């Protein structure tokens, strides 16, 4: 029986799973692999799970996959100039996502990585990503005297786990170590779920995120040292580690044709504790919207 002719009722009978999960299976079974176009991962309110939404679900509901998949396109992003900034900017860039089975990937969103552990309802691995840092010239009037935070590589470990076919909630953890630049370490605790209203041409996900960061990262991003205080006029501020931000993300993929994908990512987060209290922070509630169009080869 082909995927195209399989009905929800037949799915429930042949796969022994309830109607909602069968609907999710039918939706995911029609998706091209690597169908989540993403933009470059930089500090922003975009939730980390949005860079790879749905991939672990595909492994659970439709494990047969080609050896190689390729996605290429263009994206534009409306986001804050830096964490805690008042002004926003619009930037554009490429969408590139290359995957070898469920083993290796190269993506402007997820970086270069390997899935070291793989199963029907989980994946975990390591990746090399990057961070674009923060330049004083981004907002001279507010960042004067603080110095640049240089671009730097980021080493990331991650894991995703699906509760079950009956309840396809995805739990995700990741930890990122900055090698230079912002320095320090950041971790995310996240969850997301396919939304009712999804179909074979429109697939939607949403979920919350909590970001934690150590003292070194928080001090680089939000702290003010004695030297910086003298140069900038800001009071000395020691940014302690802990909860950094809490947010919510929404992702929608619309399949115009067999190979063409339109994507919308929207998210907001609220800076917490030291990120909210820092004299550098101008706006603690941050938003982002990413629009992209891509072609799956």
DRENKOLLO-425927 format. One record per residue: x, y, z of N, C-alpha, C in turn. Coordinates in Angstrom, 3 decimals, padded with zeros to 6 digits, m for minus. Example, Ala and Ser with C-alpha at 12.3 -4.5 7.8 and 13.67 -1.06 7.14 Angstrom:
DRENKOLLO-425927
- 013.190:m005.690:007.800:012.300:m004.500:007.800:013.200:m003.300:007.800 $
- 012.850:m002.250:007.080:013.670:m001.060:007.140:012.900:000.030:007.870 $
***
This chain:
DRENKOLLO-425927
- 000.854:m001.200:000.000:000.000:000.000:000.000:000.886:001.246:000.000 $
- 000.652:002.156:m000.909:001.507:003.336:m001.009:001.107:004.373:000.020 $
- 002.035:005.288:000.297:001.755:006.379:001.224:000.608:007.228:000.717 $
- 000.567:007.454:m000.607:m000.435:008.342:m001.188:m001.848:007.820:m000.975 $
- m002.022:006.480:m000.913:m003.364:005.922:m000.792:m003.702:005.495:000.628 $
- m002.748:005.559:001.540:m002.996:005.134:002.913:m003.867:006.161:003.628 $
- m004.994:005.749:004.190:m005.877:006.641:004.924:m005.580:006.551:006.413 $
- m006.116:007.514:007.169:m005.915:007.492:008.615:m006.503:006.219:009.221 $
- m007.665:005.810:008.730:m008.284:004.592:009.252:m007.392:003.382:008.983 $
- m006.854:003.292:007.753:m005.977:002.170:007.426:m004.689:002.220:008.234 $
- m004.190:003.444:008.461:m002.987:003.601:009.276:m003.228:003.082:010.690 $
- m004.398:003.400:011.256:m004.712:002.969:012.613:m004.782:001.445:012.681 $
- m005.276:000.821:011.606:m005.428:m000.632:011.610:m004.089:m001.325:011.387 $
- m003.260:m000.798:010.451:m002.028:m001.481:010.088:m000.866:m001.139:011.004 $
- m000.890:000.046:011.642:000.240:000.467:012.459:m000.086:000.492:013.956 $
- m001.365:000.260:014.282:m001.770:000.135:015.680:m001.416:001.387:016.494 $
- m001.681:002.560:015.925:m001.490:003.823:016.637:m002.737:004.667:016.445 $
- m003.044:005.601:017.379:m004.290:006.346:017.332:m004.340:007.345:016.182 $
- m005.560:007.907:015.981:m005.815:008.753:014.823:m004.917:009.955:014.701 $
- m004.688:010.728:015.785:m003.854:011.926:015.694:m002.428:011.573:015.288 $
- m001.873:010.515:015.867:m000.521:010.106:015.512:m000.457:009.624:014.068 $
- m001.515:008.956:013.596:m001.541:008.550:012.196:m001.570:009.766:011.280 $
- m002.300:010.795:011.690:m002.316:012.027:010.897:m000.918:012.631:010.819 $
- m000.212:012.691:011.956:001.149:013.212:011.962:002.045:012.354:011.074 $
- 001.866:011.025:011.131:002.670:010.149:010.290:002.419:010.420:008.816 $
- 001.160:010.579:008.424:000.843:010.843:007.027:001.425:012.171:006.563 $
- 001.403:013.173:007.430:001.986:014.464:007.081:003.494:014.335:006.897 $
- 004.178:013.763:007.890:005.638:013.662:007.832:006.102:012.753:006.699 $
- 005.292:011.753:006.368:005.687:010.833:005.307:005.748:011.513:003.950 $
- 005.069:012.648:003.795:005.074:013.358:002.520:006.166:014.408:002.443 $
- 006.870:014.678:003.541:007.853:015.752:003.543:009.147:015.323:002.862 $
- 009.754:016.236:002.087:011.108:015.965:001.625:012.044:015.944:002.821 $
- 013.076:015.088:002.805:014.044:015.085:003.887:014.730:016.434:003.963 $
- 015.149:016.831:005.159:015.837:018.101:005.392:015.002:019.271:004.900 $
- 013.712:019.289:005.231:012.808:020.290:004.667:012.652:021.510:005.546 $
- 013.524:021.704:006.513:013.445:022.880:007.358:014.534:023.869:006.965 $
- 014.255:024.772:006.007:015.264:025.773:005.679:015.552:026.629:006.903 $
- 016.809:026.939:007.127:017.176:027.733:008.286:018.231:028.749:007.909 $
- 018.333:029.806:008.706:019.313:030.836:008.472:020.464:030.643:009.437 $
- 021.519:031.386:009.229:022.718:031.226:010.046:022.408:031.401:011.526 $
- 022.997:030.550:012.346:022.748:030.600:013.779:023.631:031.667:014.421 $
- 023.014:032.737:014.857:023.694:033.825:015.549:022.896:034.112:016.810 $
- 023.420:034.909:017.749:022.620:035.232:018.934:021.301:035.878:018.515 $
- 020.199:035.275:018.879:018.885:035.783:018.493:017.828:035.065:019.308 $
- 016.592:035.571:019.281:015.524:034.881:020.005:015.084:033.574:019.356 $
- 015.586:033.238:018.162:015.191:031.995:017.523:015.544:030.816:018.421 $
- 014.576:029.926:018.642:014.809:028.775:019.500:015.730:027.778:018.796 $
- 016.634:027.156:019.523:017.607:026.261:018.916:016.942:025.062:018.252 $
- 015.797:024.609:018.766:015.122:023.471:018.150:014.614:023.810:016.749 $
- 014.406:025.103:016.439:013.851:025.474:015.141:014.818:025.222:013.987 $
- 016.104:025.045:014.291:017.065:024.760:013.235:016.939:023.335:012.699 $
- 016.271:022.453:013.439:016.150:021.057:012.993:014.783:020.480:013.318 $
- 013.758:021.304:013.320:012.425:020.846:013.742:011.921:019.720:012.843 $
- 011.426:018.679:013.464:010.775:017.597:012.749:011.665:016.449:012.320 $
- 012.980:016.628:012.334:013.854:015.583:011.811:013.748:014.301:012.625 $
- 013.784:014.402:013.940:013.697:013.199:014.761:012.324:012.542:014.629 $
- 011.275:013.326:014.326:009.952:012.753:014.094:009.928:011.928:012.806 $
- 010.643:012.392:011.786:010.714:011.623:010.547:011.313:010.241:010.793 $
- 012.310:010.180:011.671:012.939:008.898:011.957:011.974:007.950:012.664 $
- 011.039:008.512:013.414:010.073:007.674:014.136:008.943:007.214:013.225 $
- 008.416:008.134:012.414:007.223:007.832:011.630:007.532:007.311:010.227 $
- 008.673:007.688:009.671:009.017:007.272:008.315:010.522:007.106:008.206 $
- 011.076:005.982:008.724:012.520:005.816:008.846:013.260:005.602:007.533 $
- 012.572:005.227:006.425:013.250:005.017:005.153:013.692:006.370:004.598 $
- 014.966:006.489:004.239:015.508:007.762:003.804:016.533:007.550:002.704 $
- 016.724:008.554:001.808:017.763:008.440:000.787:019.142:008.616:001.419 $
- 020.172:008.212:000.668:021.533:008.362:001.189:021.902:009.834:001.370 $
- 021.578:010.663:000.373:021.941:012.082:000.425:020.712:012.946:000.179 $
- 020.626:014.069:000.887:019.601:015.079:000.616:020.270:016.444:000.588 $
- 019.752:017.311:m000.287:020.316:018.648:m000.464:019.186:019.668:m000.495 $
- 019.342:020.746:000.246:018.396:021.855:000.227:019.194:023.147:000.080 $
- 018.766:024.022:m000.833:019.446:025.298:m001.026:018.408:026.386:m001.293 $
- 018.671:027.602:m000.815:017.738:028.685:m001.025:018.241:029.981:m000.430 $
- 017.315:030.907:m000.195:017.635:032.214:000.356:016.720:032.504:001.536 $
- 017.218:033.273:002.496:016.433:033.630:003.681:016.667:035.091:004.032 $
- 015.684:035.689:004.668:015.826:037.023:005.223:015.343:036.992:006.662 $
- 015.988:037.771:007.515:015.780:037.663:008.958:015.636:039.051:009.575 $
- 014.596:039.235:010.361:014.366:040.474:011.113:014.610:040.171:012.578 $
- 015.652:040.777:013.154:016.048:040.398:014.503:016.740:041.565:015.208 $
- 016.939:041.457:016.551:017.672:042.503:017.278:019.120:042.584:016.802 $
- 019.717:043.767:016.929:021.126:043.933:016.565:022.022:043.038:017.414 $
- 021.665:042.847:018.670:022.412:042.000:019.598:021.480:041.680:020.756 $
- 021.871:040.755:021.611:021.022:040.387:022.744:020.766:041.598:023.640 $
- 019.485:041.918:023.819:019.112:043.035:024.675:019.060:044.382:023.988 $
- 019.212:044.422:022.666:019.239:045.716:021.969:017.842:046.269:021.745 $
- 017.756:047.577:021.588:016.511:048.241:021.234:016.290:048.221:019.720 $
- 017.286:048.600:018.901:017.077:048.592:017.450:017.133:047.180:016.871 $
- 016.438:047.022:015.732:016.423:045.778:014.980:017.059:046.009:013.610 $
- 017.358:044.906:012.930:017.875:045.016:011.572:017.354:043.848:010.734 $
- 017.423:044.021:009.417:017.053:042.976:008.471:018.316:042.521:007.758 $
- 018.573:041.226:007.769:019.733:040.653:007.087:019.260:039.521:006.182 $
- 020.047:039.221:005.166:019.710:038.157:004.219:020.916:037.245:004.045 $
- 020.669:036.016:003.656:021.755:035.070:003.462:021.266:033.777:002.855 $
- 022.173:032.827:002.656:021.819:031.572:001.992:021.182:030.558:002.928 $
- 020.417:029.679:002.357:019.927:028.470:003.030:020.680:027.290:002.427 $
- 021.434:026.572:003.236:022.175:025.397:002.775:022.004:024.283:003.806 $
- 021.570:023.129:003.363:021.379:021.994:004.262:021.697:020.712:003.492 $
- 022.766:020.042:003.866:023.194:018.801:003.226:023.257:017.716:004.291 $
- 022.658:016.560:004.012:022.628:015.484:004.998:022.937:014.144:004.348 $
- 023.695:013.343:005.075:023.948:011.963:004.670:023.186:011.053:005.627 $
- 022.111:010.457:005.115:021.217:009.627:005.922:020.894:010.362:007.224 $
- 020.925:009.654:008.334:020.753:010.307:009.637:022.082:010.271:010.390 $
- 023.175:010.416:009.620:024.507:010.261:010.193:025.247:011.583:010.289 $
- 025.315:012.332:009.187:026.106:013.556:009.155:025.320:014.665:008.473 $
- 025.655:015.917:008.798:024.970:017.059:008.204:025.899:018.260:008.132 $
- 025.600:019.134:007.171:026.269:020.432:007.037:025.177:021.441:006.744 $
- 025.008:022.407:007.645:023.875:023.316:007.567:024.264:024.682:008.097 $
- 023.740:025.750:007.465:024.004:027.080:007.996:023.305:027.289:009.334 $
- 022.361:026.426:009.663:021.688:026.540:010.951:022.295:025.669:012.026 $
- 022.559:024.404:011.694:023.068:023.451:012.685:024.581:023.299:012.671 $
- 025.250:023.814:011.649:026.693:023.679:011.556:027.104:022.361:010.917 $
- 028.324:021.919:011.207:028.845:020.634:010.732:028.744:019.638:011.873 $
- 028.043:018.531:011.651:027.836:017.638:012.783:027.655:016.188:012.432 $
- 027.704:015.368:013.481:027.492:013.929:013.395:026.459:013.523:014.437 $
- 025.537:012.653:014.034:024.618:012.035:014.980:025.269:010.742:015.473 $
- 025.874:010.802:016.646:026.638:009.673:017.164:025.735:008.565:017.705 $
- 024.570:008.944:018.212:023.588:007.984:018.709:022.303:008.177:017.928 $
- 021.737:007.086:017.396:020.537:007.178:016.581:019.607:006.025:016.902 $
- 018.334:006.312:016.959:017.325:005.285:017.180:016.013:005.738:016.579 $
- 014.982:004.910:016.730:013.700:005.245:016.117:013.075:006.497:016.700 $
- 013.372:006.803:017.975:012.757:007.985:018.585:013.774:008.894:019.268 $
- 015.045:008.804:018.867:016.031:009.701:019.466:017.213:009.893:018.520 $
- 017.920:010.970:018.712:019.187:011.241:018.027:020.019:012.121:018.940 $
- 021.305:011.902:018.953:022.211:012.702:019.773:023.560:012.759:019.082 $
- 024.245:013.882:019.238:025.519:013.992:018.560:026.285:015.236:018.938 $
- 027.215:015.600:018.052:028.095:016.732:018.285:028.203:017.533:016.993 $
- 028.383:018.846:017.114:028.477:019.701:015.934:029.435:020.850:016.196 $
- 029.998:021.369:015.121:030.811:022.578:015.164:030.012:023.686:014.520 $
- 029.688:024.698:015.301:028.855:025.807:014.836:029.676:027.092:014.899 $
- 029.032:028.228:014.801:029.742:029.499:014.857:028.843:030.581:015.444 $
- 029.481:031.628:015.956:028.780:032.776:016.528:029.394:034.034:015.926 $
- 028.551:034.957:015.487:029.035:036.155:014.806:029.458:037.267:015.759 $
- 029.217:037.071:017.054:029.691:038.047:018.022:028.875:039.337:018.039 $
- 029.513:040.376:018.542:028.849:041.687:018.668:029.892:042.779:018.446 $
- 029.573:043.728:017.591:030.501:044.815:017.307:029.983:046.121:017.896 $
- 030.886:046.923:018.407:030.510:048.242:018.931:029.824:049.049:017.844 $
- 030.283:048.905:016.604:029.695:049.664:015.494:028.244:049.283:015.209 $
- 027.778:048.145:015.757:026.372:047.774:015.591:025.447:048.805:016.224 $
- 025.880:049.381:017.333:025.052:050.365:018.050:025.997:051.245:018.871 $
- 026.694:052.134:018.178:027.764:052.931:018.786:027.288:053.697:020.011 $
- 026.082:054.216:019.974:025.612:055.061:021.076:025.450:054.288:022.378 $
- 025.173:052.969:022.293:024.952:052.177:023.502:026.091:051.215:023.819 $
- 026.920:050.878:022.833:027.998:049.916:023.057:029.365:050.576:023.166 $
- 029.422:051.879:023.063:030.705:052.579:023.143:031.421:052.260:024.458 $
- 032.685:051.884:024.331:033.498:051.600:025.509:033.435:050.172:025.995 $
- 032.558:049.349:025.409:032.413:047.958:025.869:033.313:047.005:025.103 $
- 033.793:047.407:023.925:034.645:046.536:023.132:033.841:045.529:022.323 $
- 034.448:045.033:021.257:033.796:044.042:020.401:033.828:042.662:021.052 $
- 032.814:041.864:020.753:032.836:040.429:021.033:033.063:039.753:019.686 $
- 034.225:039.169:019.507:034.622:038.679:018.191:033.865:037.409:017.809 $
- 033.735:037.206:016.496:033.171:035.959:015.987:034.040:034.789:016.430 $
- 033.405:033.645:016.672:034.152:032.511:017.211:033.438:031.203:016.902 $
- 034.187:030.097:016.806:033.557:028.785:016.663:032.869:028.362:017.958 $
- 031.880:027.496:017.805:031.114:026.991:018.944:031.009:025.472:018.824 $
- 031.379:024.755:019.859:031.237:023.299:019.897:029.922:022.970:020.605 $
- 029.111:022.152:019.962:027.771:021.868:020.493:027.551:020.370:020.612 $
- 026.979:019.944:021.729:026.459:018.586:021.877:024.948:018.703:022.040 $
- 024.223:017.741:021.508:022.769:017.864:021.486:022.108:016.497:021.544 $
- 020.838:016.492:021.908:020.058:015.269:021.897:018.579:015.585:021.797 $
- 017.842:014.777:021.025:016.390:014.930:020.885:015.720:013.581:021.140 $
- 014.567:013.628:021.785:013.853:012.402:022.138:012.357:012.617:021.946 $
- 011.705:011.725:021.216:010.257:011.775:021.015:009.588:010.878:022.043 $
- 008.580:011.399:022.737:007.904:010.620:023.781:007.342:009.316:023.209 $
- 006.506:009.427:022.164:005.933:008.232:021.553:005.177:008.637:020.295 $
- 004.779:007.636:019.512:003.930:007.915:018.356:002.563:008.438:018.798 $
- 002.086:007.925:019.926:000.788:008.356:020.427:000.827:009.806:020.912 $
- 001.989:010.247:021.395:002.144:011.620:021.889:003.484:012.143:021.375 $
- 003.504:012.684:020.130:004.777:013.044:019.476:005.368:014.355:019.966 $
- 005.532:014.467:021.273:006.217:015.617:021.858:007.715:015.366:021.802 $
- 008.469:016.334:021.294:009.916:016.202:021.184:010.583:016.979:022.312 $
- 011.430:016.310:023.079:012.238:016.940:024.109:013.653:017.087:023.578 $
- 014.251:018.243:023.781:015.583:018.500:023.225:016.462:019.193:024.258 $
- 017.705:018.750:024.326:018.727:019.367:025.167:019.943:019.662:024.305 $
- 020.593:020.762:024.571:021.866:021.024:023.901:022.741:021.851:024.826 $
- 024.035:021.748:024.627:025.011:022.543:025.371:026.046:023.044:024.381 $
- 026.388:024.333:024.466:027.312:024.960:023.516:028.461:025.619:024.268 $
- 029.675:025.331:023.826:030.873:025.934:024.394:031.488:026.866:023.355 $
- 031.605:028.155:023.706:032.186:029.143:022.811:033.712:029.083:022.940 $
- 034.378:028.980:021.804:035.830:028.901:021.787:036.356:030.271:021.354 $
- 036.527:031.179:022.339:036.833:032.570:022.038:035.545:033.363:021.937 $
- 035.639:034.605:021.485:034.444:035.422:021.321:033.710:035.625:022.623 $
- 032.464:035.195:022.686:031.656:035.342:023.893:032.166:034.464:025.031 $
- 032.942:033.426:024.679:033.487:032.497:025.668:032.357:031.859:026.485 $
- 032.714:031.078:027.478:031.707:030.493:028.349:030.876:029.420:027.664 $
- 029.790:029.018:028.337:028.940:027.931:027.881:027.477:028.305:028.027 $
- 026.665:027.767:027.117:025.224:028.005:027.104:024.524:026.664:026.918 $
- 023.371:026.478:027.554:022.589:025.256:027.391:021.121:025.606:027.207 $
- 020.412:024.767:026.450:018.981:024.963:026.206:018.206:023.726:026.615 $
- 017.075:023.937:027.268:016.114:022.885:027.571:014.851:023.235:026.802 $
- 014.412:022.336:025.908:013.355:022.701:024.968:012.365:021.574:024.751 $
- 011.212:021.932:024.199:010.212:020.954:023.779:009.415:021.567:022.640 $
- 008.973:020.712:021.721:008.086:021.207:020.662:007.196:020.074:020.181 $
- 006.117:020.458:019.486:005.071:019.506:019.120:004.479:019.898:017.770 $
- 004.168:018.928:016.892:003.413:019.252:015.674:002.048:019.812:016.053 $
- 001.600:020.840:015.339:000.361:021.504:015.698:m000.836:020.965:014.916 $
- m002.004:020.862:015.557:m003.231:020.581:014.812:m003.433:021.655:013.745 $
- m003.993:021.264:012.621:m004.119:022.183:011.501:m003.054:021.945:010.454 $
- m002.027:021.145:010.799:m001.022:020.779:009.811:m001.647:019.860:008.758 $
- m001.066:019.873:007.578:m001.560:019.047:006.479:m000.373:018.577:005.648 $
- m000.654:017.935:004.510:000.429:017.461:003.659:001.189:018.605:003.009 $
- 000.589:019.794:002.937:001.258:020.945:002.319:001.665:022.005:003.327 $
- 001.129:021.964:004.535:001.466:022.941:005.567:001.751:022.206:006.870 $
- 002.990:022.317:007.346:003.395:021.624:008.568:003.856:022.664:009.580 $
- 003.306:022.598:010.791:003.589:023.607:011.804:004.055:022.953:013.104 $
- 004.999:023.618:013.771:005.511:023.184:015.062:005.544:024.386:016.007 $
- 005.442:024.128:017.299:005.592:025.193:018.288:006.076:024.587:019.596 $
- 006.787:025.402:020.383:007.244:024.909:021.669:008.058:025.934:022.435 $
- 008.238:025.704:023.733:008.966:026.627:024.607:010.440:026.261:024.731 $
- 011.200:027.200:025.302:012.631:026.986:025.495:013.091:027.750:026.724 $
- 014.025:027.156:027.455:014.686:027.824:028.576:016.185:027.747:028.334 $
- 016.849:028.902:028.351:018.285:028.969:028.091:019.031:029.294:029.380 $
- 020.085:028.525:029.644:020.945:028.712:030.807:022.346:029.080:030.318 $
- 023.070:029.863:031.094:024.426:030.265:030.710:025.296:030.392:031.946 $
- 026.597:030.119:031.769:027.500:030.238:032.901:027.947:031.688:033.103 $
- 028.671:031.933:034.191:029.073:033.298:034.550:029.959:033.925:033.477 $
- 030.846:033.146:032.879:031.776:033.703:031.900:031.037:034.248:030.685 $
- 030.072:033.479:030.169:029.289:033.943:029.026:028.471:035.178:029.400 $
- 027.782:035.118:030.524:026.929:036.232:030.935:027.738:037.502:031.164 $
- 028.931:037.356:031.726:029.760:038.530:031.978:030.236:039.163:030.662 $
- 030.569:038.310:029.696:031.002:038.835:028.401:029.856:039.545:027.689 $
- 028.664:038.965:027.732:027.516:039.522:027.006:026.855:040.687:027.729 $
- 026.736:040.598:029.043:025.919:041.565:029.772:026.656:042.285:030.894 $
- 027.847:041.822:031.258:028.574:042.433:032.362:029.315:043.704:031.955 $
- 029.706:044.474:032.951:030.493:045.697:032.742:031.662:045.653:033.730 $
- 032.872:045.548:033.208:034.054:045.536:034.064:034.413:046.963:034.486 $
- 035.384:047.084:035.374:035.819:048.410:035.815:036.341:049.223:034.626 $
- 037.170:048.594:033.772:037.704:049.307:032.602:036.589:049.720:031.645 $
- 035.624:048.826:031.429:034.502:049.158:030.553:033.640:050.267:031.149 $
- 033.495:050.254:032.466:032.723:051.301:033.133:033.352:052.678:032.928 $
- 034.669:052.753:033.065:035.363:054.028:032.871:035.245:054.509:031.429 $
- 035.268:053.569:030.464:035.229:053.940:029.052:033.821:054.245:028.555 $
- 032.814:053.591:029.159:031.452:053.709:028.637:030.538:054.593:029.469 $
- 030.833:054.731:030.764:029.934:055.459:031.650:028.900:054.582:032.318 $
- 028.820:053.300:031.939:027.917:052.376:032.605:028.455:052.022:033.991 $
- 027.588:051.732:034.945:028.069:051.274:036.251:028.662:049.877:036.139 $
- 029.584:049.550:037.033:030.136:048.197:037.062:029.002:047.209:037.333 $
- 028.986:046.117:036.571:027.907:045.143:036.724:028.483:043.741:036.575 $
- 028.282:042.921:037.594:028.704:041.528:037.563:027.513:040.668:037.171 $
- 027.561:040.078:035.972:026.437:039.287:035.447:026.623:037.826:035.864 $
- 025.904:037.403:036.873:026.037:036.034:037.371:025.410:035.045:036.393 $
- 025.849:033.794:036.468:025.301:032.752:035.620:023.963:032.251:036.125 $
- 023.299:031.468:035.276:021.985:030.919:035.622:021.048:031.006:034.440 $
- 019.758:031.153:034.713:018.767:031.270:033.644:019.017:032.557:032.860 $
- 019.109:032.425:031.564:019.396:033.573:030.703:018.150:034.082:030.005 $
- 017.313:033.170:029.468:016.131:033.594:028.720:015.107:032.469:028.679 $
- 013.843:032.849:028.600:012.743:031.915:028.382:011.988:032.372:027.155 $
- 011.654:031.442:026.274:011.033:031.869:025.028:010.062:030.855:024.464 $
- 009.502:031.217:023.311:008.534:030.383:022.603:008.788:030.537:021.110 $
- 008.786:029.418:020.378:009.034:029.447:018.945:007.909:028.820:018.153 $
- 007.749:029.280:016.906:006.749:028.751:015.976:007.406:028.601:014.610 $
- 007.227:027.445:013.986:007.779:027.174:012.664:006.686:026.624:011.763 $
- 006.615:027.144:010.525:005.657:026.654:009.540:006.373:026.439:008.214 $
- 006.119:025.290:007.593:006.675:024.962:006.284:005.525:024.732:005.310 $
- 005.548:025.462:004.194:004.514:025.316:003.163:005.159:024.774:001.898 $
- 004.623:023.673:001.394:005.194:023.013:000.232:004.430:023.447:m001.019 $
- 005.057:024.370:m001.769:004.434:024.941:m002.960:004.327:023.877:m004.051 $
- 005.371:023.086:m004.197:005.416:022.006:m005.178:006.253:020.888:m004.578 $
- 006.536:019.876:m005.390:007.256:018.709:m004.870:008.612:019.086:m004.282 $
- 009.290:020.069:m004.869:010.647:020.404:m004.435:010.774:021.775:m003.790 $
- 009.759:022.623:m003.898:009.862:023.994:m003.384:009.218:024.126:m002.012 $
- 009.914:024.802:m001.098:009.469:024.937:000.284:009.538:026.403:000.695 $
- 008.456:026.921:001.251:008.451:028.233:001.877:008.400:028.035:003.388 $
- 009.214:028.787:004.105:009.337:028.590:005.546:009.188:029.911:006.290 $
- 008.482:029.852:007.417:008.390:030.987:008.334:008.792:030.511:009.720 $
- 009.761:031.179:010.319:010.126:030.946:011.715:009.859:032.232:012.484 $
- 009.158:032.133:013.584:008.909:033.281:014.447:009.163:032.859:015.887 $
- 009.732:033.756:016.670:010.022:033.416:018.069:010.178:034.700:018.875 $
- 010.000:034.549:020.165:010.337:035.636:021.080:010.936:035.023:022.334 $
- 011.753:035.797:023.012:012.217:035.360:024.317:012.320:036.560:025.253 $
- 012.353:036.254:026.520:012.449:037.286:027.551:013.726:037.038:028.338 $
- 014.607:038.026:028.325:015.846:037.897:029.089:015.540:037.868:030.576 $
- 016.232:037.003:031.294:015.969:036.803:032.712:017.173:037.222:033.546 $
- 016.936:037.433:034.819:017.999:037.639:035.817:019.002:038.682:035.334 $
- 020.288:038.299:035.250:021.334:039.268:034.916:021.150:039.862:033.526 $
- 020.648:039.060:032.578:020.400:039.595:031.239:019.355:040.681:031.235 $
- 018.373:040.558:032.089:017.321:041.568:032.211:017.791:042.776:033.009 $
- 018.634:042.562:034.016:019.055:043.626:034.919:020.259:044.418:034.419 $
- 020.949:043.913:033.405:022.174:044.549:032.930:021.921:045.982:032.441 $
- 022.823:046.919:032.730:022.667:048.283:032.204:022.830:048.344:030.692 $
- 023.399:047.298:030.089:023.550:047.262:028.632:022.209:046.974:027.957 $
- 021.356:046.196:028.616:020.088:045.762:028.026:019.130:046.929:027.875 $
- 018.638:047.114:026.665:017.652:048.158:026.376:016.242:047.586:026.252 $
- 016.144:046.332:025.853:014.831:045.694:025.711:014.987:044.228:026.083 $
- 014.275:043.791:027.108:014.411:042.407:027.571:013.526:041.451:026.785 $
- 012.424:041.942:026.190:011.566:041.100:025.352:012.006:041.252:023.905 $
- 012.483:040.152:023.306:013.042:040.193:021.965:012.234:039.317:021.019 $
- 012.182:039.733:019.752:011.402:039.016:018.741:012.260:038.775:017.512 $
- 011.862:037.779:016.746:012.557:037.492:015.487:011.574:036.862:014.506 $
- 011.741:037.183:013.230:010.974:036.558:012.146:011.952:036.219:011.034 $
- 011.896:034.975:010.543:012.751:034.529:009.459:011.856:033.999:008.338 $
- 012.063:034.482:007.131:011.343:034.033:005.946:012.358:033.434:004.979 $
- 012.040:032.267:004.422:012.977:031.646:003.498:012.227:030.870:002.427 $
- 012.892:030.724:001.298:012.409:029.894:000.194:013.558:028.982:m000.215 $
- 013.279:027.702:m000.395:014.352:026.751:m000.692:013.870:025.679:m001.660 $
- 014.858:025.058:m002.289:014.584:023.980:m003.251:015.292:022.723:m002.774 $
- 014.548:021.627:m002.726:015.109:020.343:m002.310:015.449:019.527:m003.565 $
- 016.746:019.238:m003.730:017.210:018.510:m004.898:016.966:017.010:m004.754 $
***
